[in-house]
């Protein structure tokens, strides 16, 4: 039987047969490395969504307003990141970031709306 070793540092393990790490420090370091890339990607996306939501909420204090693409862009809005879409019967597409939505009207003008509570 091969001696069991810590998955992080390689030190021999003593104790339970199902033990994988020699201590909490190694367990945490191993899991942080394992989850790091995916977690960093998700953190980046969540930051962008949160920023977009804040911009829409600030520009739409009364639950329905209009603004221009240049205003959104100056504030750092990223049009690539939203949580869902809604298509009306007439075919207008609304992009939502959680409860705040927008749809392009024409000439780089947008209508901003707030979705009713679910």
Secondary structure, DSSP 8 states (H G I E B T S, - for coil): ----B-TTT--B--S-TT---SSHHHHHHHHHHHHHHHHHHHHHHHHHHHHHHHHHHHH-TTSEEEEEHHHHHHTT--TT--SEEEE-TT--EEEEETTEEEEE-STTEEEEEE----
